[in-house]
């Protein structure tokens, strides 16, 4: 019997057997950090066709043993994590769940917990405990200090304590939620955020232009937009598809984002300054209130260090401004969406914010909490046509993504995602490095108050 308070410093024979089913990017990240943290009995598997390749990858790591399938992992492991796509979780648990060791603790790393919970309750034996988890960051982001959701669904306190001990080497911040709470929080923090960046990419691809090459997206918060968009499209499509399609709350929010985008664009086209100002100011007051919080983003100098392009001499800067005129339709629509859905992003920021969500709030407050910047965006939206074609493409893209997700088709989502990703393919390697460095620099700046 494994002690619930066991540590990686214990002799190998006293340590829990840790099982990882699914060795994609997140499974690989967990294997890396748990092994580096001192756990010596880690058993992993993936598709049988990848067995030999996995053996070769880990042949020099004595802490990690590659097994042929999930049956072998489930039979011997004290803690088992399914790191598979939400779309396939039912099928995988149906196959391997009945082989779970008596008294073992089972978790899932899926981004949407409703199908995971259904699969666990349906296929896991009653003498198996369920304490699930979800790291709220991507595999290329350090887990240090990041939120790690722990869900005690069906387990005694000692099983929860064992899970906490096993996950401690990740040095993440534990956030305790229920399955339902998890799906609401992830919808609020990720679904619309992803939709905004997906729409940006599709809009730019629709114009057949790299935005940083014509001088409008090379400075300030524009740099954040470009780098995060590229970072998302450089990942696998299924990382985002499950969250959007399988989470009912996410669908509603993405639909509202598309409506907000469309309605604000109509106000822009009709040059309804009074109507646009009223709508934007009401959204600002609902979401940001008095604005007495310490801002997340503190200096445009930080952004400029991570630009993928150079500012051409022929791009005009507005009087008194520091960047070319931009309607910032994506940001206006995002804050309007939050306001209309009653989402309080700062609450989720404290609870379980992903790095991308933290940056997105930071960019939004950078615009909305500065009267000059917000007024410049409204003026550009109403009277500057230099961004009008891009804004039109963005509206089409946002509505297209909303429709795509409402159909509930993973194949349609994959097709739409990969078509856009192919356009930006040549810049992914650079963007991944630059985006990671930008996130870290901004996080460090916010933490240090500099």
C-alpha positions in Angstrom: 0.0 0.0 0.0 1.5 3.4 -1.1 1.6 6.0 1.6 -0.5 9.1 0.7 2.3 11.5 1.8 5.1 9.7 -0.1 7.7 12.0 -1.7 10.1 11.6 -4.6 12.9 11.2 -2.1 11.5 7.8 -0.9 13.1 4.6 -2.1 11.8 3.4 -5.4 10.0 0.4 -3.9 7.9 2.7 -1.7 7.0 5.1 -4.5 3.6 4.9 -6.3 3.5 3.5 -9.8 2.6 6.4 -12.1 0.8 5.6 -15.3 0.5 7.9 -18.3 -1.9 6.8 -21.1 -1.3 9.0 -24.2 2.1 10.5 -24.9 1.2 13.5 -26.9 2.6 16.9 -26.0 1.0 17.1 -22.6 1.7 13.5 -21.7 5.3 14.0 -22.7 5.5 17.2 -20.5 4.2 15.3 -17.5 6.6 12.4 -18.0 9.5 14.9 -18.2 8.6 16.9 -15.1 7.6 13.9 -12.9 10.8 12.1 -13.9 13.0 15.1 -13.3 11.2 15.6 -10.0 12.4 12.3 -8.7 9.6 9.8 -9.3 11.2 6.6 -10.4 8.3 4.3 -11.4 6.6 5.9 -14.4 4.9 3.7 -16.9 3.8 5.1 -20.2 2.1 4.0 -23.4 0.6 5.4 -26.6 -0.8 3.8 -29.7 0.7 0.4 -30.2 2.2 1.6 -33.5 4.3 4.1 -31.5 5.7 1.5 -29.1 9.1 1.1 -30.6 9.6 4.8 -31.2 8.7 5.5 -27.5 11.1 2.8 -26.4 13.9 4.5 -28.3 13.0 7.9 -26.9 13.2 6.8 -23.3 15.8 4.1 -23.5 18.3 6.1 -21.4 15.8 7.2 -18.7 15.6 4.5 -16.0 12.6 6.2 -14.3 10.3 5.7 -17.3 9.2 2.3 -18.6 7.4 2.1 -22.0 4.5 -0.5 -22.1 2.7 -1.7 -25.1 -0.8 -0.5 -24.3 -3.2 1.0 -21.7 -4.1 -2.5 -20.3 -0.5 -3.0 -19.2 -0.3 0.5 -17.7 -3.7 0.3 -15.9 -3.0 -3.1 -14.3 0.1 -2.0 -12.3 -0.3 1.8 -11.8 -1.5 3.4 -8.5 -2.2 6.7 -10.3 -3.2 6.8 -14.0 -3.7 9.9 -16.2 -5.5 9.7 -19.5 -3.9 12.3 -21.7 -6.0 11.9 -24.8 -8.2 14.1 -26.9 -11.7 14.8 -25.5 -13.2 13.5 -28.7 -11.7 10.0 -28.0 -11.8 9.8 -24.2 -15.0 7.6 -24.2 -13.5 5.1 -26.6 -10.1 4.9 -24.8 -11.5 4.6 -21.3 -14.0 2.0 -22.5 -11.1 -0.1 -23.7 -8.6 0.3 -20.8 -10.7 1.4 -17.9 -11.9 -2.1 -16.8 -8.2 -3.1 -16.4 -7.6 -0.5 -13.7 -5.9 -1.7 -10.6 -8.1 -2.1 -7.5 -7.8 1.1 -5.4 -6.0 3.1 -8.1 -6.6 6.8 -8.6 -7.6 7.8 -12.1 -7.3 11.3 -13.7 -7.8 12.8 -17.2 -6.0 15.7 -18.8 -8.8 16.6 -21.1 -9.7 20.3 -21.6 -13.4 19.5 -21.4 -14.5 17.5 -18.4 -18.1 16.6 -19.2 -17.2 13.7 -21.6 -14.4 12.6 -19.4 -16.6 12.4 -16.3 -19.2 10.4 -18.3 -16.6 8.0 -19.5 -15.0 7.5 -16.0 -18.4 6.9 -14.4 -19.5 4.5 -17.1 -16.3 2.3 -17.5 -14.2 2.5 -14.4 -14.8 -0.1 -11.7 -16.5 1.1 -8.5 -13.4 0.2 -6.5 -11.4 2.8 -8.4 -11.0 6.4 -7.2 -11.4 9.5 -9.5 -9.3 12.6 -8.8 -8.9 14.3 -12.1 -6.6 17.2 -13.2 -6.0 19.7 -15.9 -2.9 21.9 -16.4 -4.2 25.3 -17.7 -1.3 26.0 -20.0 0.2 24.6 -23.2 3.1 22.0 -23.3 5.7 24.6 -24.2 4.9 26.8 -21.2 6.7 26.0 -17.9 4.3 24.6 -15.4 6.0 26.6 -12.6 3.4 28.7 -10.8 0.7 28.0 -13.4 -2.8 26.9 -12.4 -3.3 23.1 -12.2 -6.9 22.2 -11.6 -7.6 19.2 -9.3 -11.0 17.7 -9.2 -11.8 15.3 -6.4 -14.8 13.6 -7.9 -14.9 10.2 -6.2 -12.1 9.6 -3.7 -11.2 9.7 0.0 -8.9 12.3 1.4 -5.8 10.1 1.3 -6.2 9.6 -2.4 -6.4 13.3 -3.0 -3.3 13.7 -0.9 -1.5 11.1 -3.0 -2.3 13.0 -6.2 -1.1 16.2 -4.7 2.2 14.5 -3.7 2.6 13.0 -7.2 2.0 16.4 -9.0 4.1 18.5 -6.6 7.2 18.3 -8.9 5.4 20.4 -11.5 5.5 23.3 -9.0 2.2 24.5 -10.2 -0.5 26.2 -8.2 -3.3 23.8 -7.3 -6.9 25.1 -8.0 -9.7 22.9 -6.5 -12.8 22.7 -8.6 -15.7 20.4 -9.4 -16.1 19.0 -12.9 -18.9 21.5 -13.7 -17.0 24.4 -12.3 -14.0 23.4 -14.4 -16.0 23.5 -17.6 -17.5 26.9 -16.8 -14.1 28.4 -15.9 -12.3 27.0 -19.0 -15.1 28.3 -21.2 -14.9 31.7 -19.7 -11.1 31.9 -19.8 -10.3 30.0 -23.1 -13.2 29.6 -25.5 -13.8 33.2 -26.6 -10.1 34.0 -26.2 -9.2 31.3 -28.7 -12.1 32.3 -31.0 -10.7 35.8 -31.2 -7.2 34.7 -32.2 -8.6 32.1 -34.6 -10.6 34.8 -36.2 -7.6 37.1 -36.5 -5.6 34.4 -38.3 -8.4 33.5 -40.6 -9.0 37.2 -41.5 -5.3 37.8 -42.2 -5.1 34.6 -44.2 -8.3 35.7 -46.1 -6.5 38.8 -47.1 -3.4 36.8 -48.1 -1.2 39.0 -46.0 1.3 38.7 -43.2 0.1 41.5 -40.9 3.5 42.4 -39.6 4.9 43.0 -43.1 2.7 46.1 -43.9 3.6 48.0 -40.8 0.4 47.9 -38.8 1.2 45.0 -36.5 4.8 45.6 -35.5 4.4 47.7 -32.4 2.7 47.8 -29.0 -0.2 45.5 -28.3 -0.4 44.6 -32.0 2.7 42.5 -31.3 0.8 40.5 -28.7 -2.0 39.8 -31.2 0.3 38.6 -33.9 2.5 36.4 -31.6 -0.4 34.8 -29.8 -2.3 34.1 -33.0 0.8 32.4 -34.5 1.3 30.5 -31.3 -2.2 29.1 -31.4 -2.1 28.1 -35.0 1.3 26.4 -34.5 -0.4 24.0 -32.1 -2.5 21.0 -33.0 -6.1 21.8 -34.0 -7.6 19.3 -31.5 -6.1 21.2 -28.6 -8.9 23.8 -29.2 -11.6 21.9 -31.0 -12.7 19.8 -28.0 -13.0 22.8 -25.7 -15.1 24.7 -28.3 -17.3 21.9 -29.6 -17.9 19.7 -26.5 -18.4 22.5 -23.9 -22.0 23.9 -24.1 -20.9 27.1 -22.3 -18.2 27.7 -24.9 -20.6 27.5 -27.8 -22.8 30.1 -26.3 -19.9 32.5 -25.6 -18.4 32.1 -29.1 -21.8 32.8 -30.6 -22.0 36.0 -28.5 -18.6 37.1 -29.6 -19.6 36.8 -33.2 -22.8 38.8 -32.5 -20.8 41.5 -30.7 -18.3 41.7 -33.6 -21.1 42.0 -36.1 -23.2 44.6 -34.2 -20.2 46.8 -33.5 -19.1 46.6 -37.1 -22.6 47.8 -38.2 -22.3 50.8 -35.9 -18.9 51.5 -37.5 -20.3 51.3 -41.0 -23.2 53.7 -40.2 -20.8 56.1 -38.4 -23.1 56.0 -35.4 -20.7 57.7 -33.0 -23.2 58.2 -30.2 -24.3 54.5 -30.4 -20.8 53.1 -30.6 -19.5 55.2 -27.7 -22.5 54.3 -25.5 -22.0 50.6 -26.2 -18.3 50.6 -25.7 -18.3 52.7 -22.5 -21.1 50.6 -21.0 -19.0 47.5 -21.7 -15.9 49.1 -20.2 -17.7 50.1 -17.0 -19.2 46.6 -16.5 -15.9 44.7 -17.1 -13.3 47.1 -15.7 -15.3 49.1 -13.2 -13.2 51.8 -11.5 -10.0 50.3 -12.8 -8.2 50.5 -9.5 -6.3 47.2 -10.1 -2.6 47.0 -10.8 -2.4 46.7 -14.6 -1.2 43.5 -16.1 0.8 45.0 -19.0 3.0 47.9 -17.9 5.1 49.0 -20.8 4.9 49.0 -24.6 8.7 48.7 -24.6 8.2 45.1 -23.6 6.0 44.3 -26.6 8.3 46.0 -29.1 11.1 43.7 -28.2 9.1 40.8 -29.7 7.9 42.3 -33.0 8.2 40.0 -36.0 8.5 43.0 -38.4 9.8 46.6 -38.6 7.8 49.8 -38.8 8.0 51.2 -42.4 8.6 54.9 -42.7 5.4 55.4 -44.8 3.0 54.3 -42.1 1.4 57.3 -40.5 1.1 57.6 -36.7 -2.0 59.5 -35.5 -1.4 62.9 -33.8 -0.4 62.3 -30.2 -0.5 58.6 -30.7 2.3 56.0 -30.5 0.9 53.4 -32.9 -0.9 53.6 -36.3 -4.6 54.1 -36.1 -6.5 50.8 -35.5 -10.2 50.2 -34.6 -9.1 47.2 -32.4 -12.4 45.6 -33.4 -11.3 42.3 -31.8 -10.8 44.0 -28.4 -14.0 46.1 -28.6 -16.0 42.9 -29.4 -14.3 40.9 -26.7 -15.0 43.3 -23.8 -18.6 43.8 -25.2 -19.0 40.0 -25.2 -17.8 39.7 -21.6 -20.2 42.5 -20.6 -23.2 41.0 -22.3 -22.6 37.5 -20.8 -21.9 38.9 -17.4 -18.4 37.4 -17.3 -16.0 39.0 -14.8 -12.6 38.2 -16.2 -10.7 39.4 -13.1 -12.4 36.7 -11.0 -11.1 34.0 -13.4 -7.7 35.7 -13.6 -7.2 35.1 -9.9 -8.7 31.6 -10.0 -7.4 29.8 -13.0 -6.1 32.0 -15.8 -4.1 30.6 -18.6 -1.0 32.6 -19.8 -2.9 33.6 -23.0 -6.0 34.6 -21.1 -3.9 36.7 -18.8 -2.2 38.5 -21.7 -5.6 39.0 -23.4 -7.1 40.7 -20.4 -3.9 42.7 -20.1 -4.2 43.9 -23.8 -7.9 44.7 -23.3 -7.4 46.7 -20.1 -4.4 48.5 -21.8 -6.8 49.8 -24.4 -10.0 50.3 -22.3 -8.4 51.8 -19.1 -6.6 54.6 -21.1 -9.1 57.2 -22.3 -6.8 58.4 -25.0 -6.2 55.0 -26.5 -9.9 54.0 -26.3 -11.0 57.3 -27.9 -8.4 56.8 -30.7 -9.8 53.3 -31.3 -13.4 54.5 -31.5 -12.4 57.4 -33.9 -10.5 54.9 -36.1 -13.4 52.5 -36.1 -15.8 55.3 -37.2 -13.8 57.4 -39.6 -10.5 55.7 -40.6 -11.0 53.3 -43.5 -7.4 52.0 -43.6 -8.4 49.0 -41.4 -11.9 48.6 -42.8 -11.2 45.7 -45.2 -9.4 43.8 -42.4 -12.3 44.5 -40.0 -14.7 43.1 -42.6 -12.6 40.0 -42.9 -12.6 39.7 -39.2 -16.4 39.8 -39.0 -16.7 37.1 -41.6 -14.1 35.0 -39.8 -15.7 35.4 -36.4 -19.1 34.4 -37.8 -17.6 31.5 -39.7 -15.9 30.1 -36.6 -19.2 30.4 -34.7 -21.1 28.6 -37.3 -18.4 25.9 -37.6 -18.5 25.2 -33.9 -22.3 25.2 -33.8 -22.3 22.4 -36.3 -20.3 20.3 -33.8 -18.1 18.8 -36.5 -14.5 18.0 -35.6 -13.7 17.4 -39.3 -15.0 20.8 -40.3 -13.1 22.4 -37.4 -9.9 20.6 -38.5 -10.3 21.7 -42.1 -10.9 25.4 -41.2 -8.0 25.4 -38.7 -5.5 23.7 -41.0 -6.3 25.8 -44.0 -5.4 28.9 -42.0 -2.4 27.3 -40.3 -0.9 26.4 -43.7 -0.8 30.1 -44.6 1.4 30.9 -41.6 3.4 27.7 -41.6 6.7 29.2 -42.5 6.7 31.5 -39.4 5.7 28.9 -36.8 9.2 28.0 -35.5 10.2 31.7 -35.1 6.8 32.6 -33.6 7.0 29.8 -31.0 10.3 31.0 -29.7 9.4 34.7 -29.8 5.9 34.0 -28.3 7.3 32.0 -25.4 9.9 34.7 -24.6 7.2 37.4 -24.8 4.9 35.6 -22.4 7.7 35.0 -20.0 8.9 38.6 -20.1 5.5 40.1 -19.7 4.7 37.7 -16.8 8.0 38.6 -15.1 7.3 42.3 -15.6 3.8 42.0 -14.1 5.1 39.9 -11.1 7.9 42.3 -10.4 5.8 45.4 -10.9 8.3 46.9 -13.3 
